[in-house]
């Protein structure tokens, strides 16, 4: 089962959407903060959970300008919210580990090697932060091992062939609602120039008309039925030359532009037209300084593009159901929380470490 690379690429999404984290294969010690049968969560992993919870609280706190522990999250005092979230993660870890084993799934040798290497890289990159909190390499390995397993279990239920499989057409429809696939050519009305004094020189009417004529010539050819991909290649060669092209035309998708529907990352003049343009129909768009000639495509019909967004969309669609299902597992499980051990890892210590790290990054 070689899915570690894909799963770890989604770790941030998992933390934001599902809020799951944990460890695997822990041996029981007096330092354990929670147990379920032979499974346990160490204090080091609990610390890692609190770091995640603190980061989430800082992101979602009700007063963005306040210190984390001085405000609320979802109307709850932040300290209470963080501790509850970390404690929930402990229980979620235990039952998810149990369910993973019950399915009969296993991580391959390649998966484990990749997880170990990933943990080492993350500890090297953020070692000061994690070591200050007592999170060692073994805890980091366990943490990412679990992230992979939890996503594998998610796929077990919701991906193709799963017990709660989501039909691919439903996923495609959600991708269509969220993302837009277009291809375009851009024609500057005139190159931006300044005089010797640095004053902007406005383009002449003749320059603007010339740019529009060039753009319309490509648009007319597209309307007449010429292959739009071929037109883009011709446009690139005309405007940039062979040396100015940084991709291989033989590779599919080299001219694809995928944007969020309603995104502010692209000009409004472009998105307002292309977010709703009929598939396959060339569009001519004028903006303040440029002309666009573009075509919108069905992102659900583009195998390569759709597959690159499929897992992320499936997670967004099913994460709440997955969490509710794991809550049912927790309710039915005989989880023992070691409150005495939890007190050995006060939130105030973690808050100080996280605040110091944030301040150092801001400098």
RORO-934290 format. One record per residue (C-alpha): y negated, z negated, x negated; residue number from 1. Coordinates in steps of 0.1 Angstrom, whole numbers, plus 5000, padded with zeros to 4 digits. Each point is the difference from the previous one (the first is absolute). Layout:
% residues N
<node><north>Y</north><up>Z</up><east>X</east><num>NUM</num></node>
...
***
This chain:
% residues 363
<node><north>5000</north><up>5000</up><east>5000</east><num>1</num></node>
<node><north>4971</north><up>5013</up><east>4979</east><num>2</num></node>
<node><north>4969</north><up>4990</up><east>5019</east><num>3</num></node>
<node><north>4982</north><up>4975</up><east>4977</east><num>4</num></node>
<node><north>4973</north><up>5024</up><east>4989</east><num>5</num></node>
<node><north>4990</north><up>5010</up><east>5035</east><num>6</num></node>
<node><north>5002</north><up>4965</up><east>5013</east><num>7</num></node>
<node><north>4979</north><up>4985</up><east>4972</east><num>8</num></node>
<node><north>4974</north><up>5027</up><east>5005</east><num>9</num></node>
<node><north>4996</north><up>4985</up><east>5035</east><num>10</num></node>
<node><north>4998</north><up>4964</up><east>4990</east><num>11</num></node>
<node><north>4963</north><up>4997</up><east>5007</east><num>12</num></node>
<node><north>5005</north><up>5015</up><east>5034</east><num>13</num></node>
<node><north>5028</north><up>4976</up><east>5007</east><num>14</num></node>
<node><north>4978</north><up>4970</up><east>4991</east><num>15</num></node>
<node><north>4971</north><up>5012</up><east>5022</east><num>16</num></node>
<node><north>5020</north><up>5011</up><east>5030</east><num>17</num></node>
<node><north>5031</north><up>4978</up><east>5001</east><num>18</num></node>
<node><north>4990</north><up>4971</up><east>4976</east><num>19</num></node>
<node><north>5034</north><up>4996</up><east>4985</east><num>20</num></node>
<node><north>5008</north><up>4988</up><east>4965</east><num>21</num></node>
<node><north>5028</north><up>4980</up><east>4983</east><num>22</num></node>
<node><north>5028</north><up>4996</up><east>4975</east><num>23</num></node>
<node><north>5037</north><up>5007</up><east>4996</east><num>24</num></node>
<node><north>5030</north><up>4983</up><east>4986</east><num>25</num></node>
<node><north>4983</north><up>4967</up><east>4993</east><num>26</num></node>
<node><north>5021</north><up>4970</up><east>4989</east><num>27</num></node>
<node><north>4994</north><up>4968</up><east>5018</east><num>28</num></node>
<node><north>4980</north><up>4974</up><east>4981</east><num>29</num></node>
<node><north>4980</north><up>4968</up><east>5008</east><num>30</num></node>
<node><north>4969</north><up>5022</up><east>4998</east><num>31</num></node>
<node><north>5010</north><up>5022</up><east>5030</east><num>32</num></node>
<node><north>4975</north><up>5000</up><east>5028</east><num>33</num></node>
<node><north>5024</north><up>5014</up><east>5026</east><num>34</num></node>
<node><north>5037</north><up>5008</up><east>5005</east><num>35</num></node>
<node><north>5023</north><up>5018</up><east>5024</east><num>36</num></node>
<node><north>5036</north><up>4994</up><east>4992</east><num>37</num></node>
<node><north>5005</north><up>5010</up><east>4963</east><num>38</num></node>
<node><north>4967</north><up>5018</up><east>4999</east><num>39</num></node>
<node><north>4968</north><up>4984</up><east>4987</east><num>40</num></node>
<node><north>4963</north><up>5006</up><east>4992</east><num>41</num></node>
<node><north>4987</north><up>4985</up><east>4968</east><num>42</num></node>
<node><north>4966</north><up>4985</up><east>4995</east><num>43</num></node>
<node><north>4990</north><up>5029</up><east>4978</east><num>44</num></node>
<node><north>5006</north><up>5024</up><east>5028</east><num>45</num></node>
<node><north>4982</north><up>4978</up><east>5025</east><num>46</num></node>
<node><north>4970</north><up>5002</up><east>4976</east><num>47</num></node>
<node><north>5003</north><up>5038</up><east>5001</east><num>48</num></node>
<node><north>5000</north><up>4999</up><east>5038</east><num>49</num></node>
<node><north>4969</north><up>4978</up><east>5000</east><num>50</num></node>
<node><north>4982</north><up>5025</up><east>4978</east><num>51</num></node>
<node><north>5008</north><up>5028</up><east>5024</east><num>52</num></node>
<node><north>4989</north><up>4978</up><east>5030</east><num>53</num></node>
<node><north>4967</north><up>4991</up><east>4982</east><num>54</num></node>
<node><north>4993</north><up>5036</up><east>4992</east><num>55</num></node>
<node><north>5006</north><up>5009</up><east>5037</east><num>56</num></node>
<node><north>4977</north><up>4972</up><east>5011</east><num>57</num></node>
<node><north>4973</north><up>5011</up><east>4977</east><num>58</num></node>
<node><north>5003</north><up>5035</up><east>5015</east><num>59</num></node>
<node><north>5000</north><up>4990</up><east>5037</east><num>60</num></node>
<node><north>4979</north><up>4968</up><east>4999</east><num>61</num></node>
<node><north>4976</north><up>4997</up><east>5030</east><num>62</num></node>
<node><north>4969</north><up>4995</up><east>4977</east><num>63</num></node>
<node><north>5002</north><up>5026</up><east>4972</east><num>64</num></node>
<node><north>4973</north><up>4982</up><east>4980</east><num>65</num></node>
<node><north>5017</north><up>4966</up><east>5000</east><num>66</num></node>
<node><north>5024</north><up>4985</up><east>4975</east><num>67</num></node>
<node><north>5035</north><up>5005</up><east>5013</east><num>68</num></node>
<node><north>5008</north><up>4963</up><east>5007</east><num>69</num></node>
<node><north>4966</north><up>4994</up><east>5016</east><num>70</num></node>
<node><north>5005</north><up>5024</up><east>5028</east><num>71</num></node>
<node><north>5026</north><up>5010</up><east>5026</east><num>72</num></node>
<node><north>5025</north><up>5029</up><east>5005</east><num>73</num></node>
<node><north>5007</north><up>5012</up><east>5035</east><num>74</num></node>
<node><north>4982</north><up>4968</up><east>5012</east><num>75</num></node>
<node><north>5023</north><up>4977</up><east>4980</east><num>76</num></node>
<node><north>4988</north><up>4980</up><east>4970</east><num>77</num></node>
<node><north>5008</north><up>5021</up><east>4970</east><num>78</num></node>
<node><north>5020</north><up>4974</up><east>4981</east><num>79</num></node>
<node><north>5022</north><up>4995</up><east>5031</east><num>80</num></node>
<node><north>5004</north><up>5037</up><east>5004</east><num>81</num></node>
<node><north>5010</north><up>5005</up><east>4964</east><num>82</num></node>
<node><north>5025</north><up>4972</up><east>5000</east><num>83</num></node>
<node><north>5015</north><up>5012</up><east>5033</east><num>84</num></node>
<node><north>5002</north><up>5036</up><east>4987</east><num>85</num></node>
<node><north>5017</north><up>4990</up><east>4968</east><num>86</num></node>
<node><north>5024</north><up>4977</up><east>5019</east><num>87</num></node>
<node><north>5008</north><up>5029</up><east>5024</east><num>88</num></node>
<node><north>5007</north><up>5022</up><east>4970</east><num>89</num></node>
<node><north>5025</north><up>4975</up><east>4987</east><num>90</num></node>
<node><north>5020</north><up>5001</up><east>5032</east><num>91</num></node>
<node><north>4997</north><up>5037</up><east>5003</east><num>92</num></node>
<node><north>5013</north><up>5004</up><east>4965</east><num>93</num></node>
<node><north>5031</north><up>4979</up><east>5007</east><num>94</num></node>
<node><north>5010</north><up>5017</up><east>5032</east><num>95</num></node>
<node><north>4993</north><up>5035</up><east>4986</east><num>96</num></node>
<node><north>5021</north><up>4994</up><east>4969</east><num>97</num></node>
<node><north>5028</north><up>4989</up><east>5023</east><num>98</num></node>
<node><north>4997</north><up>5030</up><east>5023</east><num>99</num></node>
<node><north>4999</north><up>5024</up><east>4970</east><num>100</num></node>
<node><north>5033</north><up>4986</up><east>4988</east><num>101</num></node>
<node><north>5015</north><up>5002</up><east>5035</east><num>102</num></node>
<node><north>4994</north><up>5037</up><east>5001</east><num>103</num></node>
<node><north>5021</north><up>5005</up><east>4969</east><num>104</num></node>
<node><north>4971</north><up>5018</up><east>4982</east><num>105</num></node>
<node><north>4996</north><up>4995</up><east>4962</east><num>106</num></node>
<node><north>4974</north><up>5009</up><east>4974</east><num>107</num></node>
<node><north>5013</north><up>5025</up><east>4975</east><num>108</num></node>
<node><north>4999</north><up>4994</up><east>4963</east><num>109</num></node>
<node><north>4971</north><up>5024</up><east>4998</east><num>110</num></node>
<node><north>4981</north><up>4982</up><east>5027</east><num>111</num></node>
<node><north>5004</north><up>4966</up><east>4982</east><num>112</num></node>
<node><north>4989</north><up>5015</up><east>4967</east><num>113</num></node>
<node><north>4969</north><up>5015</up><east>5016</east><num>114</num></node>
<node><north>4992</north><up>4967</up><east>5018</east><num>115</num></node>
<node><north>5003</north><up>4981</up><east>4968</east><num>116</num></node>
<node><north>4978</north><up>5025</up><east>4981</east><num>117</num></node>
<node><north>4974</north><up>4999</up><east>5028</east><num>118</num></node>
<node><north>4999</north><up>4962</up><east>5000</east><num>119</num></node>
<node><north>4995</north><up>5000</up><east>4962</east><num>120</num></node>
<node><north>4971</north><up>5025</up><east>5003</east><num>121</num></node>
<node><north>4983</north><up>4980</up><east>5027</east><num>122</num></node>
<node><north>5003</north><up>4968</up><east>4981</east><num>123</num></node>
<node><north>4986</north><up>5017</up><east>4969</east><num>124</num></node>
<node><north>4971</north><up>5014</up><east>5020</east><num>125</num></node>
<node><north>4992</north><up>4967</up><east>5019</east><num>126</num></node>
<node><north>5017</north><up>4975</up><east>4977</east><num>127</num></node>
<node><north>4970</north><up>4976</up><east>4998</east><num>128</num></node>
<node><north>4998</north><up>4996</up><east>5037</east><num>129</num></node>
<node><north>5037</north><up>4996</up><east>5007</east><num>130</num></node>
<node><north>5008</north><up>4978</up><east>4970</east><num>131</num></node>
<node><north>4971</north><up>4977</up><east>5010</east><num>132</num></node>
<node><north>5017</north><up>4995</up><east>5033</east><num>133</num></node>
<node><north>5034</north><up>4995</up><east>4984</east><num>134</num></node>
<node><north>5015</north><up>5033</up><east>5012</east><num>135</num></node>
<node><north>5023</north><up>5011</up><east>4971</east><num>136</num></node>
<node><north>5019</north><up>5033</up><east>4994</east><num>137</num></node>
<node><north>5031</north><up>4989</up><east>5019</east><num>138</num></node>
<node><north>4979</north><up>4992</up><east>5031</east><num>139</num></node>
<node><north>4983</north><up>5034</up><east>4997</east><num>140</num></node>
<node><north>5033</north><up>5018</up><east>4998</east><num>141</num></node>
<node><north>5012</north><up>4981</up><east>5030</east><num>142</num></node>
<node><north>4968</north><up>5008</up><east>5019</east><num>143</num></node>
<node><north>5003</north><up>5037</up><east>4996</east><num>144</num></node>
<node><north>5037</north><up>5000</up><east>5004</east><num>145</num></node>
<node><north>4994</north><up>4986</up><east>5035</east><num>146</num></node>
<node><north>4972</north><up>5024</up><east>5008</east><num>147</num></node>
<node><north>5025</north><up>5029</up><east>4994</east><num>148</num></node>
<node><north>5027</north><up>4983</up><east>5021</east><num>149</num></node>
<node><north>4977</north><up>4992</up><east>5029</east><num>150</num></node>
<node><north>4988</north><up>5036</up><east>5002</east><num>151</num></node>
<node><north>5036</north><up>5012</up><east>4997</east><num>152</num></node>
<node><north>5008</north><up>4978</up><east>5030</east><num>153</num></node>
<node><north>4971</north><up>5014</up><east>5019</east><num>154</num></node>
<node><north>5014</north><up>5035</up><east>4994</east><num>155</num></node>
<node><north>5034</north><up>4988</up><east>5011</east><num>156</num></node>
<node><north>4986</north><up>4993</up><east>5035</east><num>157</num></node>
<node><north>4973</north><up>5026</up><east>5004</east><num>158</num></node>
<node><north>5006</north><up>5030</up><east>4978</east><num>159</num></node>
<node><north>5022</north><up>5030</up><east>5008</east><num>160</num></node>
<node><north>5035</north><up>4987</up><east>5011</east><num>161</num></node>
<node><north>4987</north><up>4965</up><east>5005</east><num>162</num></node>
<node><north>5008</north><up>4976</up><east>5029</east><num>163</num></node>
<node><north>4964</north><up>5004</up><east>5012</east><num>164</num></node>
<node><north>4994</north><up>5035</up><east>4987</east><num>165</num></node>
<node><north>4967</north><up>5015</up><east>5009</east><num>166</num></node>
<node><north>5002</north><up>5037</up><east>5009</east><num>167</num></node>
<node><north>4984</north><up>5022</up><east>4974</east><num>168</num></node>
<node><north>4978</north><up>5017</up><east>5026</east><num>169</num></node>
<node><north>4985</north><up>4967</up><east>5009</east><num>170</num></node>
<node><north>4992</north><up>4993</up><east>4963</east><num>171</num></node>
<node><north>4985</north><up>5035</up><east>4997</east><num>172</num></node>
<node><north>4978</north><up>4995</up><east>5030</east><num>173</num></node>
<node><north>4986</north><up>4968</up><east>4985</east><num>174</num></node>
<node><north>4994</north><up>5017</up><east>4967</east><num>175</num></node>
<node><north>4981</north><up>5028</up><east>5018</east><num>176</num></node>
<node><north>4978</north><up>4974</up><east>5017</east><num>177</num></node>
<node><north>4992</north><up>4983</up><east>4967</east><num>178</num></node>
<node><north>4998</north><up>5028</up><east>4975</east><num>179</num></node>
<node><north>4987</north><up>5035</up><east>4998</east><num>180</num></node>
<node><north>5013</north><up>5029</up><east>4978</east><num>181</num></node>
<node><north>4976</north><up>5027</up><east>4991</east><num>182</num></node>
<node><north>4994</north><up>5027</up><east>4973</east><num>183</num></node>
<node><north>4965</north><up>5011</up><east>4991</east><num>184</num></node>
<node><north>4976</north><up>5020</up><east>4979</east><num>185</num></node>
<node><north>4965</north><up>4987</up><east>4992</east><num>186</num></node>
<node><north>4970</north><up>5022</up><east>4994</east><num>187</num></node>
<node><north>4968</north><up>4984</up><east>4985</east><num>188</num></node>
<node><north>4968</north><up>5013</up><east>5016</east><num>189</num></node>
<node><north>4986</north><up>4999</up><east>4965</east><num>190</num></node>
<node><north>5006</north><up>4981</up><east>4968</east><num>191</num></node>
<node><north>4979</north><up>4969</up><east>4998</east><num>192</num></node>
<node><north>4974</north><up>5005</up><east>4973</east><num>193</num></node>
<node><north>4969</north><up>4982</up><east>4988</east><num>194</num></node>
<node><north>4969</north><up>5011</up><east>4981</east><num>195</num></node>
<node><north>4987</north><up>4988</up><east>4967</east><num>196</num></node>
<node><north>4985</north><up>4970</up><east>5017</east><num>197</num></node>
<node><north>5032</north><up>4990</up><east>5017</east><num>198</num></node>
<node><north>4988</north><up>5012</up><east>5034</east><num>199</num></node>
<node><north>5028</north><up>5013</up><east>5023</east><num>200</num></node>
<node><north>4997</north><up>5037</up><east>5006</east><num>201</num></node>
<node><north>5009</north><up>5010</up><east>5035</east><num>202</num></node>
<node><north>5022</north><up>5030</up><east>5005</east><num>203</num></node>
<node><north>4983</north><up>5032</up><east>5011</east><num>204</num></node>
<node><north>5007</north><up>5015</up><east>5034</east><num>205</num></node>
<node><north>5015</north><up>5030</up><east>4981</east><num>206</num></node>
<node><north>5025</north><up>4976</up><east>4982</east><num>207</num></node>
<node><north>5010</north><up>4983</up><east>5032</east><num>208</num></node>
<node><north>5005</north><up>5033</up><east>5018</east><num>209</num></node>
<node><north>5021</north><up>5013</up><east>4971</east><num>210</num></node>
<node><north>5022</north><up>4969</up><east>5001</east><num>211</num></node>
<node><north>5005</north><up>5003</up><east>5037</east><num>212</num></node>
<node><north>5009</north><up>5037</up><east>4997</east><num>213</num></node>
<node><north>5026</north><up>4991</up><east>4974</east><num>214</num></node>
<node><north>5015</north><up>4972</up><east>5022</east><num>215</num></node>
<node><north>5000</north><up>5022</up><east>5031</east><num>216</num></node>
<node><north>5018</north><up>5028</up><east>4981</east><num>217</num></node>
<node><north>5029</north><up>4976</up><east>4993</east><num>218</num></node>
<node><north>4998</north><up>4986</up><east>5035</east><num>219</num></node>
<node><north>5002</north><up>5035</up><east>5016</east><num>220</num></node>
<node><north>5030</north><up>5009</up><east>4978</east><num>221</num></node>
<node><north>5017</north><up>4968</up><east>5011</east><num>222</num></node>
<node><north>4992</north><up>5008</up><east>5037</east><num>223</num></node>
<node><north>5015</north><up>5035</up><east>4994</east><num>224</num></node>
<node><north>5033</north><up>4984</up><east>4991</east><num>225</num></node>
<node><north>5000</north><up>5000</up><east>4962</east><num>226</num></node>
<node><north>5021</north><up>4972</up><east>4985</east><num>227</num></node>
<node><north>4977</north><up>4970</up><east>4996</east><num>228</num></node>
<node><north>5018</north><up>4987</up><east>4969</east><num>229</num></node>
<node><north>4995</north><up>5034</up><east>4983</east><num>230</num></node>
<node><north>4963</north><up>4999</up><east>5010</east><num>231</num></node>
<node><north>4997</north><up>4965</up><east>4984</east><num>232</num></node>
<node><north>5016</north><up>5012</up><east>4968</east><num>233</num></node>
<node><north>4976</north><up>5030</up><east>4999</east><num>234</num></node>
<node><north>4970</north><up>4977</up><east>5006</east><num>235</num></node>
<node><north>5011</north><up>4976</up><east>4972</east><num>236</num></node>
<node><north>5003</north><up>5028</up><east>4975</east><num>237</num></node>
<node><north>4967</north><up>5015</up><east>5010</east><num>238</num></node>
<node><north>4981</north><up>4967</up><east>4998</east><num>239</num></node>
<node><north>5019</north><up>4981</up><east>4973</east><num>240</num></node>
<node><north>5019</north><up>5025</up><east>4980</east><num>241</num></node>
<node><north>5035</north><up>4994</up><east>4986</east><num>242</num></node>
<node><north>4989</north><up>4972</up><east>4977</east><num>243</num></node>
<node><north>4983</north><up>4981</up><east>5028</east><num>244</num></node>
<node><north>5031</north><up>4996</up><east>5022</east><num>245</num></node>
<node><north>5019</north><up>4968</up><east>4994</east><num>246</num></node>
<node><north>5031</north><up>5006</up><east>5021</east><num>247</num></node>
<node><north>5029</north><up>5024</up><east>5002</east><num>248</num></node>
<node><north>4999</north><up>5024</up><east>5029</east><num>249</num></node>
<node><north>5037</north><up>5004</up><east>5002</east><num>250</num></node>
<node><north>5003</north><up>4963</up><east>5009</east><num>251</num></node>
<node><north>4998</north><up>4995</up><east>5038</east><num>252</num></node>
<node><north>4972</north><up>4979</up><east>5013</east><num>253</num></node>
<node><north>4976</north><up>5004</up><east>4971</east><num>254</num></node>
<node><north>4972</north><up>5008</up><east>5024</east><num>255</num></node>
<node><north>5008</north><up>4974</up><east>5027</east><num>256</num></node>
<node><north>4973</north><up>4975</up><east>5010</east><num>257</num></node>
<node><north>5012</north><up>4970</up><east>5019</east><num>258</num></node>
<node><north>4974</north><up>4977</up><east>5015</east><num>259</num></node>
<node><north>4999</north><up>4971</up><east>5025</east><num>260</num></node>
<node><north>4990</north><up>5012</up><east>5034</east><num>261</num></node>
<node><north>4964</north><up>4989</up><east>5005</east><num>262</num></node>
<node><north>4997</north><up>4992</up><east>4963</east><num>263</num></node>
<node><north>4965</north><up>4995</up><east>4984</east><num>264</num></node>
<node><north>5014</north><up>5011</up><east>4966</east><num>265</num></node>
<node><north>4993</north><up>5037</up><east>5010</east><num>266</num></node>
<node><north>4967</north><up>5014</up><east>5013</east><num>267</num></node>
<node><north>4995</north><up>4995</up><east>5038</east><num>268</num></node>
<node><north>4993</north><up>5037</up><east>5004</east><num>269</num></node>
<node><north>5035</north><up>5007</up><east>4987</east><num>270</num></node>
<node><north>5020</north><up>4973</up><east>5017</east><num>271</num></node>
<node><north>4983</north><up>5004</up><east>5034</east><num>272</num></node>
<node><north>5013</north><up>5035</up><east>5002</east><num>273</num></node>
<node><north>5033</north><up>4999</up><east>4981</east><num>274</num></node>
<node><north>5013</north><up>4968</up><east>5016</east><num>275</num></node>
<node><north>5003</north><up>5019</up><east>5033</east><num>276</num></node>
<node><north>5002</north><up>5036</up><east>4989</east><num>277</num></node>
<node><north>5030</north><up>5020</up><east>5014</east><num>278</num></node>
<node><north>5028</north><up>5004</up><east>4975</east><num>279</num></node>
<node><north>5000</north><up>5032</up><east>4980</east><num>280</num></node>
<node><north>4965</north><up>5012</up><east>5012</east><num>281</num></node>
<node><north>4975</north><up>5005</up><east>4971</east><num>282</num></node>
<node><north>4967</north><up>4981</up><east>5004</east><num>283</num></node>
<node><north>4965</north><up>5008</up><east>4986</east><num>284</num></node>
<node><north>4980</north><up>4968</up><east>4995</east><num>285</num></node>
<node><north>4964</north><up>4996</up><east>4987</east><num>286</num></node>
<node><north>4989</north><up>4968</up><east>4984</east><num>287</num></node>
<node><north>4967</north><up>4991</up><east>4983</east><num>288</num></node>
<node><north>5009</north><up>5015</up><east>4966</east><num>289</num></node>
<node><north>5032</north><up>5019</up><east>5005</east><num>290</num></node>
<node><north>5021</north><up>5022</up><east>5022</east><num>291</num></node>
<node><north>5036</north><up>4992</up><east>5007</east><num>292</num></node>
<node><north>5028</north><up>5024</up><east>5010</east><num>293</num></node>
<node><north>5030</north><up>4980</up><east>5010</east><num>294</num></node>
<node><north>5032</north><up>5000</up><east>5020</east><num>295</num></node>
<node><north>5017</north><up>4970</up><east>5016</east><num>296</num></node>
<node><north>5038</north><up>4997</up><east>4999</east><num>297</num></node>
<node><north>5026</north><up>4980</up><east>5019</east><num>298</num></node>
<node><north>5007</north><up>4971</up><east>4976</east><num>299</num></node>
<node><north>5032</north><up>4993</up><east>5019</east><num>300</num></node>
<node><north>5013</north><up>5035</up><east>4992</east><num>301</num></node>
<node><north>4993</north><up>4997</up><east>4963</east><num>302</num></node>
<node><north>5032</north><up>4985</up><east>4986</east><num>303</num></node>
<node><north>4986</north><up>4989</up><east>4967</east><num>304</num></node>
<node><north>4968</north><up>4985</up><east>5013</east><num>305</num></node>
<node><north>5017</north><up>4983</up><east>5030</east><num>306</num></node>
<node><north>5027</north><up>4984</up><east>4978</east><num>307</num></node>
<node><north>4974</north><up>4986</up><east>4977</east><num>308</num></node>
<node><north>4985</north><up>4980</up><east>5030</east><num>309</num></node>
<node><north>5031</north><up>4994</up><east>5020</east><num>310</num></node>
<node><north>5011</north><up>4967</up><east>4985</east><num>311</num></node>
<node><north>4964</north><up>4985</up><east>5002</east><num>312</num></node>
<node><north>4996</north><up>5011</up><east>5036</east><num>313</num></node>
<node><north>5034</north><up>4986</up><east>5010</east><num>314</num></node>
<node><north>4991</north><up>4967</up><east>4985</east><num>315</num></node>
<node><north>4967</north><up>5000</up><east>5019</east><num>316</num></node>
<node><north>5018</north><up>5008</up><east>5032</east><num>317</num></node>
<node><north>5028</north><up>4975</up><east>4997</east><num>318</num></node>
<node><north>4987</north><up>4971</up><east>4979</east><num>319</num></node>
<node><north>4992</north><up>4978</up><east>5030</east><num>320</num></node>
<node><north>5034</north><up>5005</up><east>5015</east><num>321</num></node>
<node><north>5016</north><up>4993</up><east>4966</east><num>322</num></node>
<node><north>4981</north><up>4968</up><east>4996</east><num>323</num></node>
<node><north>5009</north><up>4989</up><east>5036</east><num>324</num></node>
<node><north>5036</north><up>5007</up><east>4992</east><num>325</num></node>
<node><north>4998</north><up>4979</up><east>4968</east><num>326</num></node>
<node><north>4983</north><up>4972</up><east>5020</east><num>327</num></node>
<node><north>5031</north><up>5000</up><east>5022</east><num>328</num></node>
<node><north>5022</north><up>4997</up><east>4969</east><num>329</num></node>
<node><north>4979</north><up>4971</up><east>4988</east><num>330</num></node>
<node><north>5002</north><up>4982</up><east>5034</east><num>331</num></node>
<node><north>5038</north><up>5003</up><east>4999</east><num>332</num></node>
<node><north>5004</north><up>4989</up><east>4963</east><num>333</num></node>
<node><north>5006</north><up>4965</up><east>4987</east><num>334</num></node>
<node><north>4972</north><up>5001</up><east>4974</east><num>335</num></node>
<node><north>4993</north><up>4968</up><east>4982</east><num>336</num></node>
<node><north>4964</north><up>4996</up><east>4987</east><num>337</num></node>
<node><north>4996</north><up>4975</up><east>4971</east><num>338</num></node>
<node><north>4965</north><up>4985</up><east>5009</east><num>339</num></node>
<node><north>5001</north><up>4977</up><east>4969</east><num>340</num></node>
<node><north>5005</north><up>5030</up><east>4977</east><num>341</num></node>
<node><north>4972</north><up>5020</up><east>5018</east><num>342</num></node>
<node><north>4975</north><up>4972</up><east>4990</east><num>343</num></node>
<node><north>5007</north><up>5008</up><east>4964</east><num>344</num></node>
<node><north>4981</north><up>5032</up><east>5005</east><num>345</num></node>
<node><north>4966</north><up>4991</up><east>5015</east><num>346</num></node>
<node><north>4979</north><up>5029</up><east>5014</east><num>347</num></node>
<node><north>4969</north><up>4987</up><east>4983</east><num>348</num></node>
<node><north>5016</north><up>5009</up><east>4966</east><num>349</num></node>
<node><north>5008</north><up>5035</up><east>5011</east><num>350</num></node>
<node><north>4965</north><up>5004</up><east>5016</east><num>351</num></node>
<node><north>4984</north><up>4991</up><east>4967</east><num>352</num></node>
<node><north>5021</north><up>5024</up><east>4980</east><num>353</num></node>
<node><north>4994</north><up>5029</up><east>5025</east><num>354</num></node>
<node><north>4963</north><up>4993</up><east>5002</east><num>355</num></node>
<node><north>4997</north><up>4999</up><east>4962</east><num>356</num></node>
<node><north>5018</north><up>5033</up><east>4998</east><num>357</num></node>
<node><north>4977</north><up>5016</up><east>5026</east><num>358</num></node>
<node><north>4969</north><up>4987</up><east>4982</east><num>359</num></node>
<node><north>5012</north><up>5014</up><east>4967</east><num>360</num></node>
<node><north>5006</north><up>5035</up><east>5015</east><num>361</num></node>
<node><north>4965</north><up>4999</up><east>5015</east><num>362</num></node>
<node><north>4984</north><up>4995</up><east>4966</east><num>363</num></node>
***
